[in-house]
Amino acid sequence: MTLDVFNALAAEAARDELLRCCGCARWADAVLAARPFRDKAALLSASDAAWSRTEEPDWREAFSHHPRIGGKDALRGKFAATRAWAKGEQSGAAAASEKTLDALAAGNTAYEKKFGHIFIVCATGKSAPEMLDLLKSRLTNDAGAELRLAAGEQNKITKIRLEKLLS
């Protein structure tokens, strides 16, 4: 879709498109309120500004709209609306060995138990072993630092998805 088409969408349809990019209602509403956008840079700037005003509950809401890294069943079911994007973003995990997928699954379980949300990483361009190394290293973080780091990763993912939306 072009930016002109996005700008012309009815509010509910535009909000739905934004929620595909980031599952945080507060963020989507703030970006929606900034329409129309003169160019892609203005949209990305509005996205950053909206994300900077979100808080922990908003971040957790956004995280809940992602499949687990390497979680193929989740990609097929709950996350059907963003399946193609998530599959592409996680292509490094899709090609992983069973051993690596098992390690990712175990790491995801440990991460969720420690932090109370799934492991969020901007997976685009990363191999499964790279993502596994990141997961392991982030398990050493304290909860506050990790939550802020995950929120930053969410913002990266959102920007990539906004780019895909307008491609």
Rosetta blueprint (number, residue, H / E / L):
1 M L
2 T L
3 L H
4 D H
5 V H
6 F H
7 N H
8 A H
9 L L
10 A L
11 A H
12 E H
13 A H
14 A H
15 R H
16 D H
17 E H
18 L H
19 L H
20 R H
21 C H
22 C L
23 G L
24 C L
25 A H
26 R H
27 W H
28 A H
29 D H
30 A H
31 V H
32 L H
33 A H
34 A L
35 R L
36 P L
37 F L
38 R L
39 D L
40 K H
41 A H
42 A H
43 L H
44 L H
45 S H
46 A H
47 S H
48 D H
49 A H
50 A H
51 W H
52 S H
53 R L
54 T L
55 E L
56 E H
57 P H
58 D H
59 W H
60 R H
61 E H
62 A H
63 F H
64 S L
65 H L
66 H L
67 P L
68 R L
69 I L
70 G L
71 G L
72 K H
73 D H
74 A H
75 L H
76 R H
77 G L
78 K L
79 F L
80 A H
81 A H
82 T H
83 R H
84 A H
85 W H
86 A H
87 K H
88 G H
89 E H
90 Q L
91 S H
92 G H
93 A H
94 A H
95 A L
96 A L
97 S L
98 E H
99 K H
100 T H
101 L H
102 D H
103 A H
104 L H
105 A H
106 A H
107 G H
108 N H
109 T H
110 A H
111 Y H
112 E H
113 K H
114 K H
115 F H
116 G L
117 H L
118 I L
119 F L
120 I L
121 V L
122 C L
123 A L
124 T L
125 G L
126 K L
127 S L
128 A H
129 P H
130 E H
131 M H
132 L H
133 D H
134 L H
135 L H
136 K H
137 S H
138 R H
139 L L
140 T L
141 N L
142 D L
143 A H
144 G H
145 A H
146 E H
147 L H
148 R H
149 L H
150 A H
151 A H
152 G H
153 E H
154 Q H
155 N H
156 K H
157 I H
158 T H
159 K H
160 I H
161 R H
162 L H
163 E H
164 K H
165 L H
166 L L
167 S L
